Every structure is written in C-alpha cells, then in structure tokens.
Amino acid sequence: MPSKPTPLDPEKSAGYQVRRCHRRFDRLLNSYLARHDLKTGFWYYLRILWIQDGVSQKYLSDMTNVAENTTASIINAMVNEGLVTRERDKQDKRKFCIRLTERGRALEGELMHYAAQINRVAAAGIDPAEIDLCLSVLRRMSENLADAFADLSRESEELPSE
C-alpha cells in the first residue's frame, strides 16, 4: 500500500504562490496587450529582443525557457504580424537570426510602461527592501531549480540503455 503523501498547504508552497502570482501578472498584462492586438506569448520574446536584438531562435528558446519547436511557431506568428524578421545567420547558415522590425522596436515605447505599471501595482504597500529581498530569493530559488534540473538531466544521461 503506497504511503500517504506529505500534505503541502498551498499557502505555504513557494511553487503555488509563484504560479498564482505569475498568473495574475500575466492576466493583467494580457488585458493591456489585447489593446494592441498582441498575443501574450509575443511579449516574452519582444522583451528579450528589446534588450538584445539579432539573436538566434535557440537563444530565444533558452531565455524564455520554452521548447525550440514552440519558439519556432511563435517566431513564425511574429513574422506574420510584422514584428520580427528571420534571416539565416551569416556565420552559421544552420541558424536563424531574429531581428525586430521597425514596428517591433516601436512597441517597446508603447508597451514597457505597462510592465512598470503592473510592477508598481504588485508592489503597492510593500516596503522596497522587502521587494528587493523577494527578488533576491526568487533569483536564488530559480538557480537552485535550474541546477536540480541539470543534475537530473545528467543522471538520466548516465543511465544504461536497455
């Protein structure tokens, strides 16, 4: 008979709380992006490209933590919407280089204030030192989880094949 799982109160679960908070950030962001007829999925790629334009699809996939085939689909949609171009990399013809169009670049000025506003709303009534501490803790938790995933991936590679 399997043992009963250890109960984990959602209110005390970091994963549950981060997911709930993310969904609320995402829902509010969606409402703003809809005013510009933009899909939420585009936002994460635009944010990366506004920081560093002209990167590979693989880089975008890694930075968004999204599967490469999903990234390719989103990039296709962004090309169709006139937000980015996809060109063969001049140094490595196997890779694609993703660049913002004028429209994609212009959206930064139209949309970034929403991100700042949403962060202000989320932080309302919270001491800035607590926000800094929270961000520090979340960064470290993310690193711990990435390390655990890498360890798990290495372990599965080391398993003998049948």
Secondary structure, DSSP 8 states (H G I E B T S, - for coil): ---------GGG-HHHHHHHHHHHHHHHHHHHHHTTT--HHHHHHHHHHHHS-SEEHHHHHHHHT--HHHHHHHHHHHHHTTSEEEEE-SS-TTSEEEEE-HHHHHHHHHHHHHHHHHHHHHHTTS-HHHHHHHHHHHHHHHHHHHHHHHHHHHHHHHS---
